[in-house]
Amino acid sequence: MNITYMTHTTSGNGMLRNTLLLIMLLLAFQDATAQTDRKLIRQGNRQFRNQHYEEAEATYRKASAANAQNPEAQYNLGCALMAQQKDSMAMKCFQNSAQLHTDKQRKAQAYHNMGVILQQKKQFGEAAEAYKAALRNNPKDNETRYNLALCLKQMKNQPKQNQNQKKDENKDKNKDKEKEKNENKNQRTAAERCHAARESYAAANEEGTATAVAKTPSAELVRVQDITKETISECLPLSDGT
């Protein structure tokens, strides 16, 4: 009985050592993974600051692949995509970052940039909700408060803008009709002038003189003025989280 008991104890100690070894290996792997994704984020930040947005995007994707639970990798990837006007993909990254983050201030930055994208697309209602979510997490963010105020103002003016746009469209249609009418008239006039000139030229040839043929007038050019837009503030990439 004593021999059996001693043998069983030795086997239990071996299992304990193996379990501890496995835990140590897992911890070492996690630490190595964490160092890898933080290193990649720092590299991506340098590329972003140098405005190499495509390279930064690729680097942030590698960081996210190394650690899918790193909210900074998702947020910074969203910034790189946003800089390239890849707004749909950027929105998903900011949403992921907001869900993963436990830090309220950084969660607020993700909601802030979601609001910027929606506001630029004139989705003012959804943009306002994103800004409100940002302010719930960081009530002291004056840039978000400014964007929200601007967004609410734009949302209030939107029906008026749509009405003015319809009026402008109707004016453009009337201008096009008038323009087409004038062009047809000019073409008829030019044709009549050409016909008269040919007859005059034919008659003049008999007398040894020449008459110039009238040219058709060119269409009138309409210049469009640039519209000055009010500034919308957006957030820049975060650090590696260390």
ZADREN-749350 format. One record per residue: chain; x, y, z of N, C-alpha, C, O in turn; residue number from 0. Coordinates in Angstrom, 1 decimal. Each point is the difference from the previous one (the first is absolute). Layout:
<atoms>
A/X/Y/Z/X/Y/Z/X/Y/Z/X/Y/Z/NUM
...
</atoms>
This chain:
<atoms>
A/0.8/-1.2/0.0/-0.8/1.2/0.0/0.9/1.3/0.0/-0.3/0.9/-0.7/0
A/1.4/-1.0/1.5/0.9/1.2/0.1/0.6/0.3/-1.4/0.2/1.1/-0.4/1
A/0.2/-2.2/-0.3/0.7/0.2/-1.3/-1.0/0.6/-1.0/0.4/0.9/-0.7/2
A/-1.6/-1.4/0.7/-1.0/0.5/-0.9/-0.3/1.5/0.3/-0.1/0.8/-0.9/3
A/0.0/-0.5/2.2/-0.3/1.4/0.3/1.2/0.9/-0.4/-0.3/1.1/-0.5/4
A/1.5/-1.5/0.7/1.1/0.8/-0.4/0.1/0.2/-1.5/0.3/1.1/-0.5/5
A/-0.6/-2.2/-0.3/0.0/0.1/-1.4/-1.1/1.0/-0.5/0.3/0.8/-1.0/6
A/-1.5/-0.8/1.6/-1.1/0.8/-0.4/0.4/1.5/0.3/-0.4/0.9/-0.8/7
A/1.0/-0.7/1.9/0.4/1.4/0.4/1.0/0.6/-1.0/0.0/1.1/-0.4/8
A/1.0/-2.0/0.0/1.0/0.5/-1.0/-0.7/0.3/-1.3/0.4/1.0/-0.7/9
A/-1.4/-1.8/0.2/-0.7/0.3/-1.2/-0.8/1.3/0.1/0.0/0.8/-0.9/10
A/-0.6/-0.5/2.1/-0.7/1.3/0.2/0.9/1.2/0.0/-0.4/1.0/-0.6/11
A/1.6/-1.2/1.1/1.0/1.1/0.0/0.4/0.3/-1.5/0.2/1.2/-0.3/12
A/-0.1/-2.2/-0.5/0.4/0.1/-1.4/-1.1/0.8/-0.7/0.3/0.8/-0.9/13
A/-1.5/-1.1/1.1/-1.2/0.7/-0.6/0.0/1.4/0.4/-0.3/0.9/-0.8/14
A/0.6/-0.6/2.1/0.0/1.4/0.4/1.1/0.8/-0.6/-0.2/1.1/-0.4/15
A/1.4/-1.8/0.2/1.1/0.7/-0.6/-0.3/0.3/-1.5/0.3/1.1/-0.5/16
A/-1.0/-2.0/-0.2/-0.3/0.2/-1.4/-1.1/1.1/-0.1/0.1/0.8/-1.0/17
A/-1.0/-0.7/1.9/-1.0/1.0/0.0/0.6/1.4/0.2/-0.3/1.0/-0.7/18
A/1.2/-0.9/1.7/0.7/1.3/0.2/0.9/0.4/-1.2/0.0/1.1/-0.3/19
A/0.6/-2.1/-0.3/0.8/0.3/-1.2/-0.9/0.5/-1.1/0.4/0.9/-0.7/20
A/-1.5/-1.5/0.5/-1.0/0.4/-1.0/-0.4/1.5/0.2/-0.1/0.8/-0.9/21
A/-0.2/-0.5/2.2/-0.5/1.3/0.3/1.1/1.0/-0.3/-0.3/1.1/-0.5/22
A/1.6/-1.4/0.9/1.1/0.9/-0.3/0.2/0.2/-1.5/0.3/1.2/-0.4/23
A/-0.5/-2.2/-0.3/0.2/0.1/-1.5/-1.1/0.9/-0.6/0.2/0.8/-0.9/24
A/-1.5/-0.9/1.4/-1.1/0.8/-0.4/0.3/1.5/0.3/-0.3/0.8/-0.8/25
A/0.7/-0.6/2.0/0.3/1.4/0.5/1.1/0.6/-0.9/-0.1/1.2/-0.4/26
A/1.1/-2.0/0.1/1.1/0.5/-0.8/-0.4/0.3/-1.4/0.4/1.0/-0.6/27
A/-1.3/-1.8/0.1/-0.6/0.2/-1.4/-0.8/1.2/0.0/0.1/0.8/-0.9/28
A/-1.0/-0.6/1.9/-0.8/1.2/0.1/0.9/1.3/0.1/-0.3/1.0/-0.6/29
A/1.3/-1.1/1.4/0.9/1.2/0.1/0.7/0.3/-1.3/0.1/1.2/-0.4/30
A/0.3/-2.3/-0.3/0.7/0.2/-1.3/-1.0/0.6/-1.0/0.4/0.9/-0.8/31
A/-1.7/-1.3/0.8/-1.0/0.5/-0.9/-0.3/1.4/0.3/-0.1/0.8/-0.9/32
A/0.1/-0.4/2.2/-0.3/1.3/0.4/1.1/1.0/-0.4/-0.3/1.1/-0.5/33
A/1.5/-1.6/0.6/1.2/0.8/-0.5/-0.1/0.2/-1.5/0.4/1.1/-0.5/34
A/-0.8/-2.1/-0.2/-0.1/0.1/-1.5/-1.0/1.0/-0.4/0.3/0.8/-0.8/35
A/-1.5/-0.9/1.3/-1.1/0.9/-0.4/0.3/1.5/0.4/-0.3/0.9/-0.7/36
A/0.9/-0.7/1.9/0.4/1.3/0.4/1.1/0.6/-0.9/0.0/1.2/-0.3/37
A/0.9/-2.1/0.0/1.1/0.5/-0.9/-0.5/0.4/-1.4/0.4/1.0/-0.6/38
A/-1.4/-1.8/0.1/-0.6/0.3/-1.3/-0.8/1.3/0.1/0.0/0.8/-1.0/39
A/-0.7/-0.6/2.1/-0.7/1.3/0.1/0.9/1.2/0.0/-0.3/1.0/-0.6/40
A/1.4/-1.1/1.3/1.0/1.1/0.0/0.5/0.2/-1.4/0.2/1.2/-0.4/41
A/0.1/-2.3/-0.3/0.4/0.2/-1.4/-1.0/0.6/-0.9/0.3/0.9/-0.8/42
A/-1.6/-1.3/1.0/-1.1/0.6/-0.8/-0.2/1.4/0.3/-0.3/0.8/-0.9/43
A/0.5/-0.4/2.2/-0.1/1.4/0.4/1.0/0.9/-0.7/-0.3/1.1/-0.4/44
A/1.5/-1.6/0.3/1.1/0.8/-0.7/-0.4/0.1/-1.5/0.1/1.1/-0.6/45
A/-0.6/-2.1/0.0/-0.4/0.0/-1.4/-1.2/1.0/-0.2/-0.1/0.8/-1.0/46
A/-0.8/-0.8/2.0/-1.2/0.9/-0.1/0.5/1.5/0.1/-0.5/0.8/-0.7/47
A/1.4/-0.6/1.7/0.5/1.4/0.1/0.7/0.5/-1.2/-0.1/1.2/-0.3/48
A/0.7/-2.1/-0.5/0.6/0.4/-1.2/-0.9/0.0/-1.2/0.4/0.1/-1.2/49
A/-1.7/-0.3/1.5/-1.1/0.0/-1.0/0.1/-1.2/-1.0/-0.5/0.1/-1.1/50
A/1.2/-1.2/1.5/0.0/-1.2/-0.8/-1.2/-0.9/0.5/0.2/-1.0/0.6/51
A/-1.4/1.4/-1.0/-1.2/-0.6/0.5/-0.2/-1.4/-0.4/-0.5/-0.9/0.8/52
A/0.9/0.5/-2.0/-0.2/-1.3/-0.5/0.9/-1.0/0.8/-0.3/-1.1/0.4/53
A/1.6/1.6/-0.2/0.9/-0.8/0.8/-0.4/-0.2/1.4/0.1/-1.0/0.6/54
A/-0.6/2.1/0.0/-0.5/0.0/1.3/-1.2/-1.0/0.2/-0.1/-0.7/0.9/55
A/-0.8/0.8/-1.9/-1.1/-1.0/0.0/0.4/-1.4/0.0/-0.5/-0.8/0.8/56
A/1.5/0.4/-1.6/0.5/-1.3/-0.1/0.7/-0.4/1.4/-0.2/-1.2/0.4/57
A/0.9/2.1/0.2/0.7/-0.3/1.3/-1.1/-0.2/1.1/0.2/-0.9/0.8/58
A/-1.2/1.8/-0.8/-1.0/-0.1/1.0/-0.8/-1.3/-0.1/-0.4/-0.6/1.0/59
A/0.2/0.1/-2.3/-0.7/-1.2/-0.2/0.9/-1.2/0.6/-0.6/-0.9/0.5/60
A/1.9/1.0/-0.7/0.8/-1.0/0.6/-0.1/0.0/1.5/0.0/-1.1/0.6/61
A/0.0/2.3/0.0/-0.1/0.1/1.5/-1.4/-0.6/0.4/0.0/-0.7/1.1/62
A/-1.0/0.9/-1.8/-1.3/-0.5/0.3/-0.1/-1.5/-0.1/-0.6/-0.7/0.8/63
A/1.3/0.2/-1.8/0.1/-1.5/-0.2/0.8/-0.6/1.1/-0.3/-1.1/0.4/64
A/1.3/1.8/0.1/0.8/-0.6/1.1/-0.7/0.0/1.3/0.2/-0.9/0.8/65
A/-1.1/1.9/-0.7/-0.9/0.0/1.3/-1.3/0.7/-0.4/-0.1/1.2/0.0/66
A/-0.9/-2.1/-0.3/-1.3/0.5/-0.4/-0.7/0.8/1.1/-1.0/0.7/-0.2/67
A/1.4/-0.8/1.5/-0.6/0.6/1.1/0.7/1.3/0.4/-0.4/0.7/1.0/68
A/1.3/-0.2/-1.9/0.7/1.3/0.3/-0.9/1.1/-0.6/0.0/0.1/-1.2/69
A/-0.6/0.7/2.1/-0.9/1.1/-0.6/0.7/1.1/-0.7/-0.5/0.6/-0.9/70
A/1.8/-0.4/1.3/0.8/1.1/-0.6/0.3/-0.4/-1.5/0.0/0.8/-0.9/71
A/0.2/-2.1/0.7/0.3/-0.4/-1.4/-1.2/0.2/-0.9/0.1/0.4/-1.1/72
A/-1.3/-0.7/1.7/-1.2/0.3/-0.8/-0.3/1.4/-0.2/-0.3/0.5/-1.1/73
A/0.5/0.3/2.1/-0.2/1.5/-0.1/0.9/0.6/-1.0/-0.4/0.8/-0.9/74
A/1.7/-1.1/1.0/1.0/0.6/-0.9/-0.2/-0.5/-1.4/0.3/0.8/-1.0/75
A/-0.7/-2.0/0.8/-0.3/-0.5/-1.3/-1.2/0.8/-0.6/0.0/0.4/-1.2/76
A/-0.9/-0.1/2.1/-1.2/0.9/-0.5/0.5/1.4/-0.4/-0.5/0.5/-1.0/77
A/1.5/0.0/1.7/0.5/1.3/-0.4/0.7/0.0/-1.3/-0.1/0.9/-0.9/78
A/0.9/-2.0/0.6/0.7/-0.1/-1.2/-1.0/-0.2/-1.2/0.3/0.6/-1.1/79
A/-1.3/-1.3/1.3/-1.0/-0.2/-1.0/-0.8/1.3/-0.2/-0.3/0.3/-1.2/80
A/0.0/0.4/2.2/-0.7/1.3/-0.1/0.8/1.0/-0.8/-0.5/0.8/-0.8/81
A/1.8/-0.8/1.0/0.9/0.9/-0.7/0.0/-0.3/-1.5/0.3/0.9/-0.8/82
A/-0.7/-2.1/0.4/0.0/-0.4/-1.4/-1.5/0.0/-0.5/-0.3/-0.5/-1.1/83
A/-0.6/1.0/1.9/-1.4/0.2/-0.3/-0.7/-1.4/-0.2/-0.9/-0.2/-0.8/84
A/1.5/-0.8/1.5/-0.7/-1.3/0.0/-0.9/-0.1/1.2/0.2/-0.7/1.0/85
A/-1.3/1.5/-1.1/-0.8/0.3/1.2/-0.8/-1.2/0.5/-0.1/-0.1/1.3/86
A/-0.4/-0.8/-2.1/-0.7/-1.1/0.4/0.8/-0.9/0.9/-0.4/-0.5/1.1/87
A/1.6/0.2/-1.6/0.9/-0.9/0.8/0.5/0.7/1.3/0.1/-0.6/1.0/88
A/0.1/1.9/-1.1/0.4/0.8/1.2/-1.0/-0.1/1.0/0.3/-0.1/1.2/89
A/-1.6/0.2/-1.5/-1.1/0.0/0.9/0.0/-1.3/0.8/-0.2/0.0/1.2/90
A/0.4/-1.1/-1.9/0.1/-1.3/0.7/1.1/-0.1/1.0/-0.2/-0.5/1.1/91
A/1.4/1.0/-1.5/1.1/0.0/0.9/-0.3/0.9/1.3/0.4/-0.4/1.1/92
A/-1.0/1.5/-1.3/-0.3/0.9/1.2/-1.0/-0.7/0.9/0.0/0.1/1.2/93
A/-1.0/-0.8/-1.9/-1.0/-0.7/0.8/0.7/-1.1/0.9/-0.3/-0.2/1.1/94
A/1.2/-0.5/-1.8/0.7/-1.1/0.7/0.8/0.6/1.2/0.0/-0.6/1.1/95
A/0.7/1.7/-1.4/0.8/0.6/1.1/-0.8/0.5/1.1/0.3/-0.2/1.2/96
A/-1.5/0.8/-1.5/-0.9/0.4/1.1/-0.5/-1.1/0.9/-0.1/0.1/1.2/97
A/-0.1/-1.3/-1.9/-0.5/-1.1/0.8/1.1/-0.7/0.8/-0.2/-0.5/1.1/98
A/1.4/0.5/-1.6/1.1/-0.6/0.7/0.6/0.9/1.1/0.5/-0.6/1.0/99
A/-0.6/1.9/-1.1/0.7/0.9/0.9/-0.7/0.0/1.4/-1.3/0.0/0.1/100
A/2.0/0.0/0.9/-0.5/0.2/1.4/0.3/1.4/0.5/-0.6/0.5/0.9/101
A/1.6/0.2/-1.6/0.4/1.3/0.3/-1.1/1.0/-0.6/-0.1/0.0/-1.2/102
A/-0.6/0.7/2.0/-1.1/0.8/-0.5/0.5/1.2/-0.9/-0.7/0.3/-1.0/103
A/1.8/0.2/1.3/0.5/1.1/-0.9/0.3/-0.5/-1.4/-0.3/0.7/-0.9/104
A/0.9/-1.8/0.8/0.4/-0.6/-1.3/-1.3/-0.5/-0.7/0.0/0.0/-1.2/105
A/-0.9/-0.5/2.0/-1.3/-0.4/-0.6/-0.7/1.2/-0.6/-0.6/-0.1/-1.1/106
A/0.7/1.2/1.8/-0.6/1.2/-0.5/0.6/0.5/-1.3/-0.7/0.4/-0.9/107
A/2.0/-0.6/0.7/0.7/0.4/-1.3/-0.5/-0.9/-1.1/-0.2/0.5/-1.2/108
A/-0.1/-1.8/1.4/-0.6/-0.8/-1.0/-1.4/0.5/-0.5/-0.2/0.1/-1.1/109
A/-0.6/0.2/2.1/-1.3/0.5/-0.3/0.1/1.4/-0.7/-0.8/0.3/-0.9/110
A/1.7/0.5/1.3/0.2/1.3/-0.6/0.3/-0.2/-1.5/-0.6/0.7/-0.8/111
A/1.5/-1.6/0.4/0.3/-0.1/-1.4/-1.1/-0.7/-0.8/-0.2/0.3/-1.2/112
A/-0.6/-1.1/1.9/-1.2/-0.5/-0.7/-0.9/1.1/-0.3/-0.6/0.1/-1.1/113
A/0.4/0.9/2.0/-0.8/1.2/-0.2/0.5/0.8/-1.2/-0.8/0.5/-0.8/114
A/2.1/-0.4/0.7/0.6/0.8/-1.1/-0.3/-0.6/-1.3/-0.4/0.7/-1.0/115
A/0.5/-2.0/0.8/-0.3/-0.7/-1.2/-1.5/0.2/-0.4/-0.3/0.4/-1.1/116
A/-0.6/-0.6/2.1/-1.4/0.1/-0.3/-0.4/1.5/-0.3/-0.8/0.2/-0.9/117
A/1.5/0.7/1.6/-0.3/1.4/-0.3/0.4/0.4/-1.4/-0.7/0.8/-0.7/118
A/1.9/-1.2/0.3/0.4/0.3/-1.4/-0.9/-0.6/-1.0/0.0/0.5/-1.2/119
A/-0.6/-1.6/1.5/-1.0/-0.6/-0.9/-1.4/0.6/0.1/-0.9/-0.5/-0.6/120
A/0.8/1.5/1.4/-1.3/0.7/0.3/-1.0/-0.8/0.6/-1.2/0.2/-0.1/121
A/1.6/-1.3/0.8/-0.9/-0.8/0.9/0.0/0.6/1.4/0.5/-0.6/0.9/122
A/-1.1/1.8/-0.8/0.2/0.8/1.2/-0.6/-0.6/1.2/0.5/0.1/1.1/123
A/-1.7/-0.8/-1.2/-0.6/-0.6/1.1/0.9/-1.1/0.7/0.2/0.0/1.2/124
A/0.4/-0.9/-2.1/0.8/-1.0/0.5/1.3/0.6/0.6/0.6/-0.5/0.9/125
A/-0.1/1.5/-1.6/1.3/0.7/0.4/-0.2/0.6/1.4/0.8/-0.1/0.9/126
A/-2.0/0.7/-0.7/-0.3/0.6/1.3/0.0/-1.0/1.1/0.5/0.2/1.1/127
A/-1.0/-1.4/-1.3/-0.1/-1.1/1.0/1.4/-0.5/0.3/0.3/-0.3/1.1/128
A/0.6/0.2/-2.1/1.4/-0.4/0.2/0.7/1.0/0.9/0.8/-0.3/0.9/129
A/-1.0/1.6/-1.2/0.6/1.1/0.8/-0.5/-0.1/1.5/0.8/0.2/0.9/130
A/-2.1/-0.4/-0.8/-0.5/-0.1/1.4/0.6/-1.2/0.7/0.2/0.1/1.2/131
A/0.0/-1.2/-1.9/0.6/-1.2/0.7/1.5/0.4/0.4/0.4/-0.4/1.0/132
A/0.2/1.2/-1.9/1.4/0.4/0.3/0.0/0.9/1.3/0.9/-0.2/0.9/133
A/-1.9/1.1/-0.8/0.0/0.9/1.1/-0.4/-0.7/1.3/0.3/0.4/1.1/134
A/-1.1/-1.5/-1.2/-0.4/-0.8/1.2/1.3/-0.6/0.6/0.1/-0.2/1.2/135
A/0.8/-0.1/-2.1/1.3/-0.7/0.5/1.0/1.1/0.4/0.9/-0.3/0.8/136
A/-0.9/1.5/-1.5/0.9/1.0/0.4/-0.7/1.4/-0.1/0.1/0.7/-1.1/137
A/-0.8/-0.3/2.1/-0.8/1.2/0.0/0.8/1.3/-0.2/-0.5/1.0/-0.3/138
A/1.9/-1.1/0.5/0.8/1.2/-0.1/0.6/0.3/-1.4/0.7/0.9/-0.2/139
A/-1.1/-1.8/-0.7/0.6/0.1/-1.4/-0.7/1.2/-0.7/-1.2/-0.2/-0.5/140
A/1.8/1.3/0.4/-0.6/1.2/-0.7/-0.1/-0.1/-1.5/-0.9/0.5/-0.6/141
A/1.8/-1.3/0.0/0.0/-0.2/-1.4/-1.3/-0.8/-0.4/-0.6/0.3/-1.0/142
A/0.3/-1.3/1.8/-1.2/-0.8/-0.3/-1.2/0.9/0.2/-1.0/-0.1/-0.7/143
A/1.0/0.9/1.8/-1.1/0.9/0.2/-0.2/1.0/-1.1/-1.2/0.3/-0.4/144
A/2.3/0.2/-0.2/-0.1/0.9/-1.1/-0.6/-0.7/-1.2/-0.9/0.5/-0.7/145
A/1.4/-1.7/0.4/-0.5/-0.8/-1.1/-1.5/-0.3/0.1/-0.7/0.0/-1.0/146
A/0.3/-0.3/2.2/-1.4/-0.3/0.3/-0.9/1.2/-0.3/-1.0/-0.1/-0.6/147
A/1.5/1.3/1.1/-0.8/1.2/-0.2/-0.1/0.3/-1.5/-1.1/0.4/-0.5/148
A/2.2/-0.5/-0.2/0.0/0.2/-1.5/-0.9/-1.0/-0.7/-0.7/0.3/-0.9/149
A/0.7/-1.6/1.4/-0.8/-1.0/-0.6/-1.5/0.3/0.2/-0.8/-0.2/-1.0/150
A/0.4/0.6/2.2/-1.4/0.3/0.3/-0.4/1.2/-0.9/-1.2/0.1/-0.4/151
A/2.1/0.9/0.2/-0.3/1.1/-0.8/-0.3/-0.4/-1.5/-0.9/0.5/-0.6/152
A/1.8/-1.4/0.2/-0.1/-0.5/-1.4/-1.3/-0.8/-0.2/-0.7/0.1/-1.0/153
A/0.4/-0.9/2.0/-1.2/-0.8/0.0/-1.3/0.9/-0.1/-1.0/-0.3/-0.7/154
A/1.0/1.4/1.5/-1.1/1.0/0.0/-0.1/0.6/-1.3/-1.1/0.3/-0.5/155
A/2.2/0.0/-0.2/0.0/0.7/-1.3/-0.2/-0.9/-1.2/-0.2/0.5/-1.1/156
A/0.2/-1.8/1.4/0.0/-1.0/-1.2/-1.3/0.1/-0.8/0.1/0.0/-1.2/157
A/-1.3/0.1/1.8/-1.2/0.2/-0.8/0.0/1.2/-0.9/-0.4/0.0/-1.1/158
A/0.9/1.1/1.7/0.1/1.3/-0.8/1.0/-0.2/-1.1/-0.2/0.5/-1.1/159
A/1.3/-1.2/1.4/1.0/-0.3/-1.1/-0.5/-0.9/-1.1/0.2/0.3/-1.2/160
A/-1.0/-1.3/1.6/-0.6/-0.9/-1.0/-1.0/0.8/-0.9/-0.1/-0.2/-1.2/161
A/-0.7/1.2/1.9/-0.9/0.8/-0.8/0.7/0.9/-1.0/-0.4/0.2/-1.1/162
A/1.5/0.4/1.6/0.8/0.9/-0.8/0.6/-0.8/-1.2/0.2/0.5/-1.1/163
A/0.3/-1.8/1.4/0.6/-0.8/-1.0/-1.1/-0.3/-1.1/0.4/0.0/-1.2/164
A/-1.6/-0.3/1.6/-1.1/-0.3/-1.0/-0.2/1.3/-0.9/-0.2/-0.1/-1.2/165
A/0.2/1.3/1.9/-0.2/1.2/-0.8/1.2/0.2/-1.0/-0.2/0.4/-1.1/166
A/1.4/-0.7/1.6/1.2/0.1/-0.9/-0.1/-1.0/-1.1/0.3/0.4/-1.2/167
A/-0.8/-1.6/1.5/-0.2/-1.0/-1.1/-1.0/0.5/-1.0/0.2/-0.2/-1.2/168
A/-1.3/0.8/1.6/-1.0/0.5/-0.9/0.6/1.1/-0.8/-0.3/0.1/-1.2/169
A/1.0/0.8/1.8/0.7/1.1/-0.7/0.9/-0.5/-1.1/0.1/0.5/-1.1/170
A/0.7/-1.6/1.5/0.9/-0.6/-0.9/-0.7/-0.6/-1.2/0.4/0.2/-1.2/171
A/-1.6/-0.8/1.5/-0.8/-0.6/-1.1/-0.5/1.1/-1.0/0.1/-0.1/-1.2/172
A/-0.6/1.2/1.8/-0.5/1.1/-0.8/1.2/0.6/-0.8/-0.2/0.4/-1.2/173
A/1.4/-0.3/1.8/1.1/0.6/-0.7/0.4/-0.9/-1.1/0.3/0.5/-1.1/174
A/-0.4/-1.9/1.3/0.4/-0.9/-1.1/-1.0/0.1/-1.1/0.4/0.0/-1.2/175
A/-1.7/0.2/1.5/-1.0/0.1/-1.0/0.2/1.3/-0.8/0.0/0.0/-1.3/176
A/0.3/1.1/2.0/0.2/1.3/-0.6/1.3/-0.1/-0.9/0.1/0.6/-1.1/177
A/0.9/-1.3/1.6/1.3/-0.1/-0.7/-0.2/-0.8/-1.3/0.5/0.4/-1.0/178
A/-1.3/-1.5/1.2/-0.3/-0.8/-1.2/-0.8/0.8/-1.1/0.3/-0.1/-1.2/179
A/-1.2/0.9/1.7/-0.8/0.8/-0.9/0.9/1.0/-0.7/-0.2/0.2/-1.2/180
A/1.1/0.4/2.0/0.9/1.0/-0.7/0.9/-0.6/-1.0/0.3/0.6/-1.0/181
A/0.2/-1.8/1.4/0.9/-0.7/-0.9/-0.7/-0.4/-1.3/0.6/0.2/-1.1/182
A/-1.8/-0.6/1.2/-0.8/-0.4/-1.2/-0.2/1.3/-0.9/0.1/0.0/-1.2/183
A/-0.4/1.1/2.0/-0.2/1.3/-0.7/1.3/0.4/-0.7/0.0/0.5/-1.2/184
A/1.1/-0.6/1.9/1.3/0.4/-0.5/0.4/-0.9/-1.2/0.6/0.5/-1.0/185
A/-0.9/-1.8/1.1/0.3/-0.9/-1.1/-0.8/0.4/-1.3/0.5/0.0/-1.1/186
A/-1.8/0.3/1.4/-0.8/0.4/-1.2/0.5/1.3/-0.6/0.1/0.2/-1.2/187
A/0.2/0.8/2.2/0.6/1.3/-0.5/1.3/-0.2/-0.8/0.2/0.6/-1.0/188
A/0.6/-1.5/1.6/1.3/-0.2/-0.7/-0.2/-0.7/-1.3/0.7/0.3/-1.0/189
A/-1.6/-1.2/0.9/-0.3/-0.7/-1.2/-0.5/1.0/-1.1/0.3/-0.1/-1.1/190
A/-1.2/1.0/1.6/-0.5/1.0/-0.9/1.1/0.9/-0.5/0.0/0.4/-1.2/191
A/0.9/0.0/2.2/1.1/0.8/-0.4/0.9/-0.7/-1.0/0.5/0.6/-1.0/192
A/-0.2/-1.8/1.3/0.9/-0.8/-0.9/-0.7/-0.1/-1.4/0.7/0.1/-1.0/193
A/-2.0/-0.4/1.0/-0.7/-0.1/-1.3/0.1/1.4/-0.7/0.3/0.0/-1.3/194
A/-0.5/1.1/2.0/0.0/1.3/-0.6/1.4/0.3/-0.5/0.2/0.6/-1.0/195
A/0.8/-1.0/1.8/1.4/0.3/-0.3/0.4/-0.8/-1.2/0.8/0.5/-0.9/196
A/-1.3/-1.8/0.8/0.4/-0.8/-1.2/-0.6/0.7/-1.3/0.7/0.1/-1.0/197
A/-1.9/0.4/1.2/-0.7/0.6/-1.2/0.8/1.3/-0.3/0.2/0.3/-1.2/198
A/0.2/0.5/2.2/0.8/1.2/-0.2/1.3/-0.3/-0.6/0.5/0.7/-0.9/199
A/0.2/-1.8/1.4/1.3/-0.4/-0.5/-0.1/-0.4/-1.4/0.8/0.3/-0.9/200
A/-1.9/-1.0/0.5/-0.2/-0.5/-1.3/-0.2/1.2/-1.0/0.6/0.1/-1.1/201
A/-1.4/0.9/1.7/-0.2/1.2/-0.8/1.2/0.9/-0.1/0.3/0.6/-1.0/202
A/0.5/-0.6/2.1/1.2/0.8/0.0/1.1/-0.5/-0.9/0.7/0.7/-0.6/203
A/-0.7/-2.1/0.5/1.0/-0.6/-0.9/-0.1/0.5/-1.4/1.0/0.2/-0.8/204
A/-2.3/0.1/0.4/-0.2/0.5/-1.3/0.6/1.4/-0.2/0.4/0.4/-1.1/205
A/-0.3/0.3/2.3/0.6/1.4/-0.1/1.4/0.0/0.4/0.6/1.1/0.0/206
A/0.0/-2.3/0.4/1.4/0.0/0.4/0.3/0.4/1.4/1.1/0.3/0.3/207
A/-2.1/-0.4/0.7/0.2/0.3/1.4/-0.4/-1.2/0.9/-0.7/-0.9/-0.5/208
A/1.2/0.9/1.8/-0.4/-1.1/0.9/-0.6/0.5/1.2/0.3/1.1/0.5/209
A/-1.2/-1.9/0.2/-0.7/0.4/1.2/0.2/-1.1/1.0/-0.2/-1.2/-0.3/210
A/0.6/1.5/1.6/0.2/-1.0/1.1/-1.3/-0.6/0.4/-1.0/0.6/0.1/211
A/1.1/-1.9/0.2/-1.2/-0.7/0.6/-0.1/0.1/1.5/1.1/-0.1/0.6/212
A/-2.2/0.5/0.0/-0.2/0.2/1.4/0.2/-1.3/0.8/-0.4/-1.1/-0.5/213
A/1.1/1.2/1.7/0.2/-1.2/0.8/-1.2/-0.1/1.0/-0.5/1.0/0.5/214
A/0.2/-2.3/-0.1/-1.0/-0.2/1.0/0.5/0.4/1.4/1.1/-0.4/0.4/215
A/-1.8/1.2/0.4/0.4/0.5/1.3/0.3/-1.2/0.9/-0.7/-1.0/0.0/216
A/1.7/1.1/0.9/0.3/-1.1/0.9/-0.9/0.1/1.2/-0.6/1.0/0.3/217
A/0.4/-2.2/0.3/-0.9/-0.1/1.2/0.5/0.8/1.2/1.3/0.0/0.1/218
A/-2.1/0.6/0.7/0.4/0.7/1.1/0.5/-0.9/1.1/-0.6/-1.0/0.3/219
A/1.8/1.3/0.4/0.5/-0.7/1.0/-0.4/0.5/1.4/0.0/1.2/0.2/220
A/-0.4/-2.1/0.7/-0.5/0.3/1.3/1.0/-0.4/1.0/0.3/-1.2/0.1/221
A/0.2/2.1/0.7/1.0/-0.4/1.0/-0.6/-0.3/1.4/-1.0/0.7/0.4/222
A/1.4/-1.7/0.2/-0.5/-0.4/1.3/0.9/0.4/1.1/1.2/-0.3/0.0/223
A/-1.6/1.1/1.0/0.8/0.4/1.1/0.2/-1.1/1.1/-0.9/-0.8/0.2/224
A/2.0/0.8/0.4/0.3/-0.9/1.1/-0.8/0.4/1.2/-0.1/1.2/0.3/225
A/-0.4/-2.2/0.4/-0.7/0.3/1.3/0.9/-0.2/1.2/0.6/-1.1/0.1/226
A/-0.5/2.0/0.7/0.8/-0.1/1.2/-0.7/-0.8/1.1/-1.2/0.4/0.3/227
A/1.8/-1.4/0.2/-0.6/-0.9/1.0/0.5/0.3/1.4/1.2/0.3/0.1/228
A/-2.1/-0.4/0.9/0.5/0.1/1.3/0.8/-1.2/0.4/-0.3/-1.1/-0.4/229
A/1.3/1.3/1.3/0.9/-1.1/0.3/-0.6/-1.0/0.9/-0.7/0.4/1.0/230
A/0.9/-1.7/-1.2/-0.4/-1.0/0.9/1.3/-0.6/0.5/0.9/-0.4/-0.7/231
A/-0.8/0.3/2.0/1.2/-0.5/0.7/0.0/-1.5/0.1/-1.0/-0.6/0.3/232
A/2.1/0.0/-0.6/0.1/-1.5/0.2/1.3/-0.4/0.8/0.9/0.8/0.2/233
A/-1.0/-2.0/0.4/1.1/-0.4/0.8/1.1/-0.7/-0.7/-0.3/-0.6/-1.1/234
A/1.5/0.6/1.6/1.2/-0.6/-0.7/0.2/-1.4/0.7/-0.6/-0.3/1.0/235
A/1.6/-0.5/-1.6/0.2/-1.3/0.6/0.5/0.0/1.4/0.6/1.0/0.5/236
A/-0.9/-2.1/0.2/0.4/-0.1/1.4/1.4/-0.6/0.1/0.6/-0.5/-1.0/237
A/0.0/0.5/2.2/1.3/-0.7/0.2/-0.3/-1.5/0.0/-1.1/-0.5/-0.2/238
A/2.2/-0.2/0.6/-0.1/-1.5/0.0/-0.7/-0.5/1.2/-0.1/-1.3/0.2/239
A/-0.3/2.1/0.7/-0.7/-0.4/1.2/0.9/-0.3/1.2/-0.5/-0.5/1.0/240
A/1.8/0.7/-1.2/0.9/-0.3/1.2/0.1/1.2/0.9/0.7/0.0/1.0/241
</atoms>
